[in-house]
Amino acid sequence: MANHKATKKDARQSETRRVRNKYYGKTTRNAIRDLRSGEGKEQVEKFPAIASMIDKLAKRGVIHKNKAANLKSKLAKKVNAAAK
């Protein structure tokens, strides 16, 4: 690593972002896992919040936008099937 002030600052910022993105990703994965293991009515109530979490991950660049769309699609199918 270069000994420039800006490079050191960039390294600090990158580490902060990495930790934050890791937290957001793990929190969302846990929420998805809980949604999949839940019951019908409970799933319907939780789905909008989790879809929003997935959208935020894609917006922040933590996951790709197509992965976000695929996740939401699969979850929506599961929720709709459980709601019937």
PDB file of N, CA, C and O in Angstrom:
ATOM      1  N   MET A   1       0.849  -1.186   0.000  1.00  0.00           N
ATOM      2  CA  MET A   1       0.000   0.000   0.000  1.00  0.00           C
ATOM      3  C   MET A   1       0.886   1.238   0.000  1.00  0.00           C
ATOM      4  O   MET A   1       1.893   1.296   0.707  1.00  0.00           O
ATOM      5  N   ALA A   2       0.506   2.209  -0.789  1.00  0.00           N
ATOM      6  CA  ALA A   2       1.270   3.449  -0.861  1.00  0.00           C
ATOM      7  C   ALA A   2       1.110   4.237   0.432  1.00  0.00           C
ATOM      8  O   ALA A   2       0.138   4.064   1.166  1.00  0.00           O
ATOM      9  N   ASN A   3       2.060   5.084   0.691  1.00  0.00           N
ATOM     10  CA  ASN A   3       2.031   5.871   1.926  1.00  0.00           C
ATOM     11  C   ASN A   3       1.432   7.259   1.701  1.00  0.00           C
ATOM     12  O   ASN A   3       1.874   8.236   2.305  1.00  0.00           O
ATOM     13  N   HIS A   4       0.458   7.336   0.859  1.00  0.00           N
ATOM     14  CA  HIS A   4      -0.216   8.614   0.633  1.00  0.00           C
ATOM     15  C   HIS A   4      -1.408   8.723   1.573  1.00  0.00           C
ATOM     16  O   HIS A   4      -2.049   7.724   1.899  1.00  0.00           O
ATOM     17  N   LYS A   5      -1.694   9.938   2.001  1.00  0.00           N
ATOM     18  CA  LYS A   5      -2.829  10.154   2.905  1.00  0.00           C
ATOM     19  C   LYS A   5      -4.129   9.661   2.286  1.00  0.00           C
ATOM     20  O   LYS A   5      -4.935   9.005   2.946  1.00  0.00           O
ATOM     21  N   ALA A   6      -4.324   9.986   1.005  1.00  0.00           N
ATOM     22  CA  ALA A   6      -5.574   9.630   0.329  1.00  0.00           C
ATOM     23  C   ALA A   6      -5.719   8.111   0.218  1.00  0.00           C
ATOM     24  O   ALA A   6      -6.825   7.585   0.343  1.00  0.00           O
ATOM     25  N   THR A   7      -4.624   7.413  -0.013  1.00  0.00           N
ATOM     26  CA  THR A   7      -4.675   5.952  -0.134  1.00  0.00           C
ATOM     27  C   THR A   7      -5.021   5.316   1.198  1.00  0.00           C
ATOM     28  O   THR A   7      -5.793   4.359   1.258  1.00  0.00           O
ATOM     29  N   LYS A   8      -4.447   5.849   2.262  1.00  0.00           N
ATOM     30  CA  LYS A   8      -4.757   5.321   3.597  1.00  0.00           C
ATOM     31  C   LYS A   8      -6.231   5.557   3.946  1.00  0.00           C
ATOM     32  O   LYS A   8      -6.903   4.691   4.506  1.00  0.00           O
ATOM     33  N   LYS A   9      -6.706   6.749   3.599  1.00  0.00           N
ATOM     34  CA  LYS A   9      -8.115   7.062   3.858  1.00  0.00           C
ATOM     35  C   LYS A   9      -9.017   6.137   3.055  1.00  0.00           C
ATOM     36  O   LYS A   9     -10.020   5.645   3.572  1.00  0.00           O
ATOM     37  N   ASP A  10      -8.665   5.895   1.788  1.00  0.00           N
ATOM     38  CA  ASP A  10      -9.459   5.011   0.946  1.00  0.00           C
ATOM     39  C   ASP A  10      -9.507   3.598   1.520  1.00  0.00           C
ATOM     40  O   ASP A  10     -10.543   2.937   1.458  1.00  0.00           O
ATOM     41  N   ALA A  11      -8.399   3.138   2.074  1.00  0.00           N
ATOM     42  CA  ALA A  11      -8.359   1.802   2.689  1.00  0.00           C
ATOM     43  C   ALA A  11      -9.281   1.743   3.901  1.00  0.00           C
ATOM     44  O   ALA A  11      -9.985   0.755   4.106  1.00  0.00           O
ATOM     45  N   ARG A  12      -9.274   2.807   4.701  1.00  0.00           N
ATOM     46  CA  ARG A  12     -10.178   2.850   5.872  1.00  0.00           C
ATOM     47  C   ARG A  12     -11.638   2.838   5.430  1.00  0.00           C
ATOM     48  O   ARG A  12     -12.459   2.117   5.997  1.00  0.00           O
ATOM     49  N   GLN A  13     -11.955   3.643   4.414  1.00  0.00           N
ATOM     50  CA  GLN A  13     -13.331   3.716   3.930  1.00  0.00           C
ATOM     51  C   GLN A  13     -13.781   2.378   3.347  1.00  0.00           C
ATOM     52  O   GLN A  13     -14.914   1.947   3.562  1.00  0.00           O
ATOM     53  N   SER A  14     -12.885   1.728   2.610  1.00  0.00           N
ATOM     54  CA  SER A  14     -13.221   0.440   2.006  1.00  0.00           C
ATOM     55  C   SER A  14     -13.530  -0.595   3.081  1.00  0.00           C
ATOM     56  O   SER A  14     -14.480  -1.368   2.949  1.00  0.00           O
ATOM     57  N   GLU A  15     -12.742  -0.611   4.128  1.00  0.00           N
ATOM     58  CA  GLU A  15     -12.973  -1.569   5.217  1.00  0.00           C
ATOM     59  C   GLU A  15     -14.313  -1.299   5.912  1.00  0.00           C
ATOM     60  O   GLU A  15     -15.055  -2.228   6.232  1.00  0.00           O
ATOM     61  N   THR A  16     -14.609  -0.024   6.138  1.00  0.00           N
ATOM     62  CA  THR A  16     -15.885   0.338   6.768  1.00  0.00           C
ATOM     63  C   THR A  16     -17.056  -0.114   5.900  1.00  0.00           C
ATOM     64  O   THR A  16     -18.034  -0.670   6.401  1.00  0.00           O
ATOM     65  N   ARG A  17     -16.947   0.129   4.591  1.00  0.00           N
ATOM     66  CA  ARG A  17     -18.013  -0.271   3.670  1.00  0.00           C
ATOM     67  C   ARG A  17     -18.156  -1.785   3.614  1.00  0.00           C
ATOM     68  O   ARG A  17     -19.270  -2.306   3.563  1.00  0.00           O
ATOM     69  N   ARG A  18     -17.015  -2.500   3.623  1.00  0.00           N
ATOM     70  CA  ARG A  18     -17.044  -3.961   3.562  1.00  0.00           C
ATOM     71  C   ARG A  18     -17.778  -4.539   4.761  1.00  0.00           C
ATOM     72  O   ARG A  18     -18.600  -5.444   4.615  1.00  0.00           O
ATOM     73  N   VAL A  19     -17.484  -4.017   5.945  1.00  0.00           N
ATOM     74  CA  VAL A  19     -18.133  -4.504   7.163  1.00  0.00           C
ATOM     75  C   VAL A  19     -19.624  -4.185   7.135  1.00  0.00           C
ATOM     76  O   VAL A  19     -20.448  -5.016   7.517  1.00  0.00           O
ATOM     77  N   ARG A  20     -19.969  -2.980   6.682  1.00  0.00           N
ATOM     78  CA  ARG A  20     -21.365  -2.579   6.623  1.00  0.00           C
ATOM     79  C   ARG A  20     -22.140  -3.433   5.621  1.00  0.00           C
ATOM     80  O   ARG A  20     -23.250  -3.880   5.909  1.00  0.00           O
ATOM     81  N   ASN A  21     -21.555  -3.658   4.447  1.00  0.00           N
ATOM     82  CA  ASN A  21     -22.211  -4.472   3.424  1.00  0.00           C
ATOM     83  C   ASN A  21     -22.379  -5.909   3.894  1.00  0.00           C
ATOM     84  O   ASN A  21     -23.397  -6.542   3.614  1.00  0.00           O
ATOM     85  N   LYS A  22     -21.390  -6.423   4.605  1.00  0.00           N
ATOM     86  CA  LYS A  22     -21.464  -7.776   5.152  1.00  0.00           C
ATOM     87  C   LYS A  22     -22.632  -7.885   6.126  1.00  0.00           C
ATOM     88  O   LYS A  22     -23.371  -8.870   6.116  1.00  0.00           O
ATOM     89  N   TYR A  23     -22.792  -6.865   6.967  1.00  0.00           N
ATOM     90  CA  TYR A  23     -23.895  -6.848   7.927  1.00  0.00           C
ATOM     91  C   TYR A  23     -25.242  -6.820   7.210  1.00  0.00           C
ATOM     92  O   TYR A  23     -26.134  -7.604   7.535  1.00  0.00           O
ATOM     93  N   TYR A  24     -25.393  -5.927   6.242  1.00  0.00           N
ATOM     94  CA  TYR A  24     -26.661  -5.835   5.511  1.00  0.00           C
ATOM     95  C   TYR A  24     -26.986  -7.148   4.804  1.00  0.00           C
ATOM     96  O   TYR A  24     -28.128  -7.607   4.829  1.00  0.00           O
ATOM     97  N   GLY A  25     -25.983  -7.745   4.178  1.00  0.00           N
ATOM     98  CA  GLY A  25     -26.191  -9.000   3.464  1.00  0.00           C
ATOM     99  C   GLY A  25     -26.600 -10.127   4.392  1.00  0.00           C
ATOM    100  O   GLY A  25     -27.527 -10.879   4.091  1.00  0.00           O
ATOM    101  N   LYS A  26     -25.918 -10.246   5.510  1.00  0.00           N
ATOM    102  CA  LYS A  26     -26.216 -11.324   6.462  1.00  0.00           C
ATOM    103  C   LYS A  26     -27.606 -11.132   7.073  1.00  0.00           C
ATOM    104  O   LYS A  26     -28.353 -12.098   7.229  1.00  0.00           O
ATOM    105  N   THR A  27     -27.953  -9.902   7.416  1.00  0.00           N
ATOM    106  CA  THR A  27     -29.268  -9.616   7.987  1.00  0.00           C
ATOM    107  C   THR A  27     -30.376  -9.993   7.006  1.00  0.00           C
ATOM    108  O   THR A  27     -31.391 -10.570   7.396  1.00  0.00           O
ATOM    109  N   THR A  28     -30.174  -9.665   5.743  1.00  0.00           N
ATOM    110  CA  THR A  28     -31.169  -9.989   4.720  1.00  0.00           C
ATOM    111  C   THR A  28     -31.275 -11.495   4.523  1.00  0.00           C
ATOM    112  O   THR A  28     -32.378 -12.030   4.410  1.00  0.00           O
ATOM    113  N   ARG A  29     -30.131 -12.186   4.482  1.00  0.00           N
ATOM    114  CA  ARG A  29     -30.162 -13.647   4.328  1.00  0.00           C
ATOM    115  C   ARG A  29     -30.906 -14.305   5.484  1.00  0.00           C
ATOM    116  O   ARG A  29     -31.664 -15.253   5.276  1.00  0.00           O
ATOM    117  N   ASN A  30     -30.696 -13.812   6.691  1.00  0.00           N
ATOM    118  CA  ASN A  30     -31.410 -14.361   7.844  1.00  0.00           C
ATOM    119  C   ASN A  30     -32.914 -14.106   7.735  1.00  0.00           C
ATOM    120  O   ASN A  30     -33.720 -14.972   8.077  1.00  0.00           O
ATOM    121  N   ALA A  31     -33.286 -12.926   7.261  1.00  0.00           N
ATOM    122  CA  ALA A  31     -34.702 -12.603   7.106  1.00  0.00           C
ATOM    123  C   ALA A  31     -35.346 -13.504   6.045  1.00  0.00           C
ATOM    124  O   ALA A  31     -36.483 -13.947   6.208  1.00  0.00           O
ATOM    125  N   ILE A  32     -34.618 -13.768   4.971  1.00  0.00           N
ATOM    126  CA  ILE A  32     -35.124 -14.648   3.914  1.00  0.00           C
ATOM    127  C   ILE A  32     -35.311 -16.059   4.460  1.00  0.00           C
ATOM    128  O   ILE A  32     -36.315 -16.715   4.184  1.00  0.00           O
ATOM    129  N   ARG A  33     -34.339 -16.516   5.231  1.00  0.00           N
ATOM    130  CA  ARG A  33     -34.433 -17.853   5.828  1.00  0.00           C
ATOM    131  C   ARG A  33     -35.662 -17.950   6.746  1.00  0.00           C
ATOM    132  O   ARG A  33     -36.382 -18.947   6.720  1.00  0.00           O
ATOM    133  N   ASP A  34     -35.891 -16.918   7.545  1.00  0.00           N
ATOM    134  CA  ASP A  34     -37.052 -16.913   8.433  1.00  0.00           C
ATOM    135  C   ASP A  34     -38.354 -16.896   7.640  1.00  0.00           C
ATOM    136  O   ASP A  34     -39.328 -17.544   8.024  1.00  0.00           O
ATOM    137  N   LEU A  35     -38.371 -16.154   6.531  1.00  0.00           N
ATOM    138  CA  LEU A  35     -39.570 -16.101   5.696  1.00  0.00           C
ATOM    139  C   LEU A  35     -39.883 -17.477   5.115  1.00  0.00           C
ATOM    140  O   LEU A  35     -41.036 -17.909   5.112  1.00  0.00           O
ATOM    141  N   ARG A  36     -38.854 -18.159   4.624  1.00  0.00           N
ATOM    142  CA  ARG A  36     -39.065 -19.477   4.025  1.00  0.00           C
ATOM    143  C   ARG A  36     -39.566 -20.502   5.039  1.00  0.00           C
ATOM    144  O   ARG A  36     -40.312 -21.413   4.681  1.00  0.00           O
ATOM    145  N   SER A  37     -39.165 -20.360   6.293  1.00  0.00           N
ATOM    146  CA  SER A  37     -39.565 -21.340   7.304  1.00  0.00           C
ATOM    147  C   SER A  37     -40.885 -20.976   7.982  1.00  0.00           C
ATOM    148  O   SER A  37     -41.393 -21.754   8.790  1.00  0.00           O
ATOM    149  N   GLY A  38     -41.442 -19.819   7.673  1.00  0.00           N
ATOM    150  CA  GLY A  38     -42.671 -19.364   8.323  1.00  0.00           C
ATOM    151  C   GLY A  38     -43.919 -20.000   7.746  1.00  0.00           C
ATOM    152  O   GLY A  38     -43.862 -20.790   6.804  1.00  0.00           O
ATOM    153  N   GLU A  39     -45.043 -19.638   8.332  1.00  0.00           N
ATOM    154  CA  GLU A  39     -46.347 -20.115   7.882  1.00  0.00           C
ATOM    155  C   GLU A  39     -46.968 -19.120   6.915  1.00  0.00           C
ATOM    156  O   GLU A  39     -46.439 -18.025   6.726  1.00  0.00           O
ATOM    157  N   GLY A  40     -48.094 -19.493   6.298  1.00  0.00           N
ATOM    158  CA  GLY A  40     -48.727 -18.722   5.234  1.00  0.00           C
ATOM    159  C   GLY A  40     -48.987 -17.266   5.527  1.00  0.00           C
ATOM    160  O   GLY A  40     -48.469 -16.389   4.837  1.00  0.00           O
ATOM    161  N   LYS A  41     -49.791 -16.995   6.551  1.00  0.00           N
ATOM    162  CA  LYS A  41     -50.155 -15.608   6.844  1.00  0.00           C
ATOM    163  C   LYS A  41     -48.942 -14.797   7.302  1.00  0.00           C
ATOM    164  O   LYS A  41     -48.801 -13.622   6.966  1.00  0.00           O
ATOM    165  N   GLU A  42     -48.090 -15.432   8.057  1.00  0.00           N
ATOM    166  CA  GLU A  42     -46.870 -14.785   8.537  1.00  0.00           C
ATOM    167  C   GLU A  42     -45.960 -14.398   7.360  1.00  0.00           C
ATOM    168  O   GLU A  42     -45.351 -13.328   7.360  1.00  0.00           O
ATOM    169  N   GLN A  43     -45.879 -15.282   6.363  1.00  0.00           N
ATOM    170  CA  GLN A  43     -45.061 -15.013   5.184  1.00  0.00           C
ATOM    171  C   GLN A  43     -45.599 -13.815   4.408  1.00  0.00           C
ATOM    172  O   GLN A  43     -44.838 -12.962   3.953  1.00  0.00           O
ATOM    173  N   VAL A  44     -46.915 -13.766   4.265  1.00  0.00           N
ATOM    174  CA  VAL A  44     -47.535 -12.665   3.513  1.00  0.00           C
ATOM    175  C   VAL A  44     -47.224 -11.328   4.181  1.00  0.00           C
ATOM    176  O   VAL A  44     -46.977 -10.335   3.497  1.00  0.00           O
ATOM    177  N   GLU A  45     -47.235 -11.299   5.505  1.00  0.00           N
ATOM    178  CA  GLU A  45     -46.969 -10.056   6.229  1.00  0.00           C
ATOM    179  C   GLU A  45     -45.511  -9.631   6.127  1.00  0.00           C
ATOM    180  O   GLU A  45     -45.219  -8.438   6.043  1.00  0.00           O
ATOM    181  N   LYS A  46     -44.593 -10.591   6.134  1.00  0.00           N
ATOM    182  CA  LYS A  46     -43.164 -10.278   6.125  1.00  0.00           C
ATOM    183  C   LYS A  46     -42.627  -9.963   4.735  1.00  0.00           C
ATOM    184  O   LYS A  46     -41.619  -9.268   4.610  1.00  0.00           O
ATOM    185  N   PHE A  47     -43.274 -10.457   3.698  1.00  0.00           N
ATOM    186  CA  PHE A  47     -42.718 -10.357   2.349  1.00  0.00           C
ATOM    187  C   PHE A  47     -42.402  -8.932   1.895  1.00  0.00           C
ATOM    188  O   PHE A  47     -41.311  -8.714   1.367  1.00  0.00           O
ATOM    189  N   PRO A  48     -43.295  -7.941   2.071  1.00  0.00           N
ATOM    190  CA  PRO A  48     -42.956  -6.595   1.578  1.00  0.00           C
ATOM    191  C   PRO A  48     -41.688  -6.016   2.215  1.00  0.00           C
ATOM    192  O   PRO A  48     -40.898  -5.362   1.534  1.00  0.00           O
ATOM    193  N   ALA A  49     -41.494  -6.250   3.500  1.00  0.00           N
ATOM    194  CA  ALA A  49     -40.302  -5.725   4.175  1.00  0.00           C
ATOM    195  C   ALA A  49     -39.036  -6.396   3.650  1.00  0.00           C
ATOM    196  O   ALA A  49     -38.010  -5.742   3.466  1.00  0.00           O
ATOM    197  N   ILE A  50     -39.114  -7.693   3.412  1.00  0.00           N
ATOM    198  CA  ILE A  50     -37.942  -8.417   2.936  1.00  0.00           C
ATOM    199  C   ILE A  50     -37.642  -8.054   1.477  1.00  0.00           C
ATOM    200  O   ILE A  50     -36.477  -7.948   1.093  1.00  0.00           O
ATOM    201  N   ALA A  51     -38.671  -7.866   0.678  1.00  0.00           N
ATOM    202  CA  ALA A  51     -38.464  -7.430  -0.705  1.00  0.00           C
ATOM    203  C   ALA A  51     -37.780  -6.064  -0.719  1.00  0.00           C
ATOM    204  O   ALA A  51     -36.925  -5.802  -1.565  1.00  0.00           O
ATOM    205  N   SER A  52     -38.154  -5.209   0.207  1.00  0.00           N
ATOM    206  CA  SER A  52     -37.520  -3.901   0.315  1.00  0.00           C
ATOM    207  C   SER A  52     -36.052  -4.036   0.701  1.00  0.00           C
ATOM    208  O   SER A  52     -35.202  -3.323   0.168  1.00  0.00           O
ATOM    209  N   MET A  53     -35.749  -4.946   1.626  1.00  0.00           N
ATOM    210  CA  MET A  53     -34.359  -5.182   2.022  1.00  0.00           C
ATOM    211  C   MET A  53     -33.528  -5.647   0.824  1.00  0.00           C
ATOM    212  O   MET A  53     -32.394  -5.205   0.637  1.00  0.00           O
ATOM    213  N   ILE A  54     -34.097  -6.534   0.024  1.00  0.00           N
ATOM    214  CA  ILE A  54     -33.395  -7.050  -1.150  1.00  0.00           C
ATOM    215  C   ILE A  54     -33.141  -5.924  -2.151  1.00  0.00           C
ATOM    216  O   ILE A  54     -32.058  -5.832  -2.729  1.00  0.00           O
ATOM    217  N   ASP A  55     -34.150  -5.064  -2.355  1.00  0.00           N
ATOM    218  CA  ASP A  55     -33.984  -3.930  -3.272  1.00  0.00           C
ATOM    219  C   ASP A  55     -32.863  -3.001  -2.802  1.00  0.00           C
ATOM    220  O   ASP A  55     -32.084  -2.501  -3.614  1.00  0.00           O
ATOM    221  N   LYS A  56     -32.786  -2.776  -1.504  1.00  0.00           N
ATOM    222  CA  LYS A  56     -31.743  -1.898  -0.970  1.00  0.00           C
ATOM    223  C   LYS A  56     -30.357  -2.493  -1.183  1.00  0.00           C
ATOM    224  O   LYS A  56     -29.404  -1.767  -1.467  1.00  0.00           O
ATOM    225  N   LEU A  57     -30.241  -3.821  -1.047  1.00  0.00           N
ATOM    226  CA  LEU A  57     -28.949  -4.468  -1.297  1.00  0.00           C
ATOM    227  C   LEU A  57     -28.521  -4.254  -2.750  1.00  0.00           C
ATOM    228  O   LEU A  57     -27.354  -3.978  -3.030  1.00  0.00           O
ATOM    229  N   ALA A  58     -29.472  -4.384  -3.662  1.00  0.00           N
ATOM    230  CA  ALA A  58     -29.159  -4.194  -5.077  1.00  0.00           C
ATOM    231  C   ALA A  58     -28.796  -2.735  -5.352  1.00  0.00           C
ATOM    232  O   ALA A  58     -27.881  -2.454  -6.126  1.00  0.00           O
ATOM    233  N   LYS A  59     -29.506  -1.822  -4.724  1.00  0.00           N
ATOM    234  CA  LYS A  59     -29.237  -0.402  -4.930  1.00  0.00           C
ATOM    235  C   LYS A  59     -27.845  -0.028  -4.427  1.00  0.00           C
ATOM    236  O   LYS A  59     -27.153   0.785  -5.040  1.00  0.00           O
ATOM    237  N   ARG A  60     -27.443  -0.622  -3.317  1.00  0.00           N
ATOM    238  CA  ARG A  60     -26.126  -0.334  -2.739  1.00  0.00           C
ATOM    239  C   ARG A  60     -24.999  -1.071  -3.455  1.00  0.00           C
ATOM    240  O   ARG A  60     -23.824  -0.784  -3.227  1.00  0.00           O
ATOM    241  N   GLY A  61     -25.354  -2.019  -4.318  1.00  0.00           N
ATOM    242  CA  GLY A  61     -24.334  -2.755  -5.046  1.00  0.00           C
ATOM    243  C   GLY A  61     -23.802  -3.957  -4.305  1.00  0.00           C
ATOM    244  O   GLY A  61     -22.784  -4.522  -4.704  1.00  0.00           O
ATOM    245  N   VAL A  62     -24.462  -4.365  -3.235  1.00  0.00           N
ATOM    246  CA  VAL A  62     -24.018  -5.537  -2.483  1.00  0.00           C
ATOM    247  C   VAL A  62     -24.311  -6.798  -3.283  1.00  0.00           C
ATOM    248  O   VAL A  62     -23.503  -7.725  -3.310  1.00  0.00           O
ATOM    249  N   ILE A  63     -25.482  -6.829  -3.940  1.00  0.00           N
ATOM    250  CA  ILE A  63     -25.811  -7.927  -4.838  1.00  0.00           C
ATOM    251  C   ILE A  63     -26.213  -7.331  -6.190  1.00  0.00           C
ATOM    252  O   ILE A  63     -26.556  -6.152  -6.281  1.00  0.00           O
ATOM    253  N   HIS A  64     -26.166  -8.144  -7.215  1.00  0.00           N
ATOM    254  CA  HIS A  64     -26.517  -7.692  -8.560  1.00  0.00           C
ATOM    255  C   HIS A  64     -28.029  -7.520  -8.657  1.00  0.00           C
ATOM    256  O   HIS A  64     -28.781  -8.209  -7.968  1.00  0.00           O
ATOM    257  N   LYS A  65     -28.474  -6.600  -9.512  1.00  0.00           N
ATOM    258  CA  LYS A  65     -29.909  -6.321  -9.619  1.00  0.00           C
ATOM    259  C   LYS A  65     -30.682  -7.531 -10.139  1.00  0.00           C
ATOM    260  O   LYS A  65     -31.836  -7.734  -9.763  1.00  0.00           O
ATOM    261  N   ASN A  66     -30.055  -8.339 -11.002  1.00  0.00           N
ATOM    262  CA  ASN A  66     -30.749  -9.536 -11.489  1.00  0.00           C
ATOM    263  C   ASN A  66     -30.892 -10.589 -10.397  1.00  0.00           C
ATOM    264  O   ASN A  66     -31.897 -11.298 -10.344  1.00  0.00           O
ATOM    265  N   LYS A  67     -29.897 -10.694  -9.534  1.00  0.00           N
ATOM    266  CA  LYS A  67     -29.991 -11.621  -8.405  1.00  0.00           C
ATOM    267  C   LYS A  67     -31.123 -11.183  -7.473  1.00  0.00           C
ATOM    268  O   LYS A  67     -31.868 -12.014  -6.955  1.00  0.00           O
ATOM    269  N   ALA A  68     -31.240  -9.879  -7.269  1.00  0.00           N
ATOM    270  CA  ALA A  68     -32.310  -9.355  -6.429  1.00  0.00           C
ATOM    271  C   ALA A  68     -33.667  -9.700  -7.038  1.00  0.00           C
ATOM    272  O   ALA A  68     -34.580 -10.118  -6.326  1.00  0.00           O
ATOM    273  N   ALA A  69     -33.800  -9.528  -8.347  1.00  0.00           N
ATOM    274  CA  ALA A  69     -35.058  -9.831  -9.022  1.00  0.00           C
ATOM    275  C   ALA A  69     -35.382 -11.322  -8.907  1.00  0.00           C
ATOM    276  O   ALA A  69     -36.531 -11.692  -8.665  1.00  0.00           O
ATOM    277  N   ASN A  70     -34.364 -12.178  -9.082  1.00  0.00           N
ATOM    278  CA  ASN A  70     -34.586 -13.618  -8.973  1.00  0.00           C
ATOM    279  C   ASN A  70     -34.992 -14.017  -7.564  1.00  0.00           C
ATOM    280  O   ASN A  70     -35.892 -14.837  -7.384  1.00  0.00           O
ATOM    281  N   LEU A  71     -34.336 -13.444  -6.567  1.00  0.00           N
ATOM    282  CA  LEU A  71     -34.686 -13.741  -5.169  1.00  0.00           C
ATOM    283  C   LEU A  71     -36.132 -13.358  -4.870  1.00  0.00           C
ATOM    284  O   LEU A  71     -36.889 -14.136  -4.291  1.00  0.00           O
ATOM    285  N   LYS A  72     -36.501 -12.135  -5.281  1.00  0.00           N
ATOM    286  CA  LYS A  72     -37.859 -11.667  -5.011  1.00  0.00           C
ATOM    287  C   LYS A  72     -38.895 -12.521  -5.735  1.00  0.00           C
ATOM    288  O   LYS A  72     -39.965 -12.797  -5.194  1.00  0.00           O
ATOM    289  N   SER A  73     -38.577 -12.937  -6.956  1.00  0.00           N
ATOM    290  CA  SER A  73     -39.498 -13.757  -7.725  1.00  0.00           C
ATOM    291  C   SER A  73     -39.729 -15.105  -7.044  1.00  0.00           C
ATOM    292  O   SER A  73     -40.867 -15.551  -6.904  1.00  0.00           O
ATOM    293  N   LYS A  74     -38.642 -15.746  -6.623  1.00  0.00           N
ATOM    294  CA  LYS A  74     -38.759 -17.049  -5.962  1.00  0.00           C
ATOM    295  C   LYS A  74     -39.524 -16.932  -4.645  1.00  0.00           C
ATOM    296  O   LYS A  74     -40.354 -17.780  -4.318  1.00  0.00           O
ATOM    297  N   LEU A  75     -39.231 -15.871  -3.898  1.00  0.00           N
ATOM    298  CA  LEU A  75     -39.933 -15.683  -2.624  1.00  0.00           C
ATOM    299  C   LEU A  75     -41.416 -15.406  -2.857  1.00  0.00           C
ATOM    300  O   LEU A  75     -42.265 -15.902  -2.117  1.00  0.00           O
ATOM    301  N   ALA A  76     -41.728 -14.615  -3.882  1.00  0.00           N
ATOM    302  CA  ALA A  76     -43.128 -14.297  -4.180  1.00  0.00           C
ATOM    303  C   ALA A  76     -43.894 -15.560  -4.546  1.00  0.00           C
ATOM    304  O   ALA A  76     -45.038 -15.736  -4.127  1.00  0.00           O
ATOM    305  N   LYS A  77     -43.270 -16.443  -5.328  1.00  0.00           N
ATOM    306  CA  LYS A  77     -43.920 -17.706  -5.673  1.00  0.00           C
ATOM    307  C   LYS A  77     -44.214 -18.519  -4.423  1.00  0.00           C
ATOM    308  O   LYS A  77     -45.305 -19.069  -4.277  1.00  0.00           O
ATOM    309  N   LYS A  78     -43.244 -18.595  -3.523  1.00  0.00           N
ATOM    310  CA  LYS A  78     -43.401 -19.374  -2.296  1.00  0.00           C
ATOM    311  C   LYS A  78     -44.495 -18.770  -1.411  1.00  0.00           C
ATOM    312  O   LYS A  78     -45.317 -19.496  -0.853  1.00  0.00           O
ATOM    313  N   VAL A  79     -44.501 -17.456  -1.286  1.00  0.00           N
ATOM    314  CA  VAL A  79     -45.508 -16.782  -0.456  1.00  0.00           C
ATOM    315  C   VAL A  79     -46.897 -16.960  -1.039  1.00  0.00           C
ATOM    316  O   VAL A  79     -47.847 -17.230  -0.305  1.00  0.00           O
ATOM    317  N   ASN A  80     -47.028 -16.811  -2.356  1.00  0.00           N
ATOM    318  CA  ASN A  80     -48.333 -16.951  -2.999  1.00  0.00           C
ATOM    319  C   ASN A  80     -48.860 -18.382  -2.875  1.00  0.00           C
ATOM    320  O   ASN A  80     -50.058 -18.590  -2.681  1.00  0.00           O
ATOM    321  N   ALA A  81     -47.968 -19.362  -2.987  1.00  0.00           N
ATOM    322  CA  ALA A  81     -48.381 -20.758  -2.850  1.00  0.00           C
ATOM    323  C   ALA A  81     -48.816 -21.047  -1.419  1.00  0.00           C
ATOM    324  O   ALA A  81     -49.768 -21.795  -1.197  1.00  0.00           O
ATOM    325  N   ALA A  82     -48.129 -20.461  -0.455  1.00  0.00           N
ATOM    326  CA  ALA A  82     -48.457 -20.701   0.956  1.00  0.00           C
ATOM    327  C   ALA A  82     -49.733 -19.973   1.362  1.00  0.00           C
ATOM    328  O   ALA A  82     -50.426 -20.400   2.285  1.00  0.00           O
ATOM    329  N   ALA A  83     -50.044 -18.879   0.677  1.00  0.00           N
ATOM    330  CA  ALA A  83     -51.215 -18.080   1.030  1.00  0.00           C
ATOM    331  C   ALA A  83     -52.520 -18.768   0.602  1.00  0.00           C
ATOM    332  O   ALA A  83     -53.585 -18.464   1.141  1.00  0.00           O
ATOM    333  N   LYS A  84     -52.440 -19.691  -0.361  1.00  0.00           N
ATOM    334  CA  LYS A  84     -53.637 -20.351  -0.892  1.00  0.00           C
ATOM    335  C   LYS A  84     -54.152 -21.403   0.042  1.00  0.00           C
ATOM    336  O   LYS A  84     -55.154 -22.054  -0.254  1.00  0.00           O
TER     337      LYS A  84
END
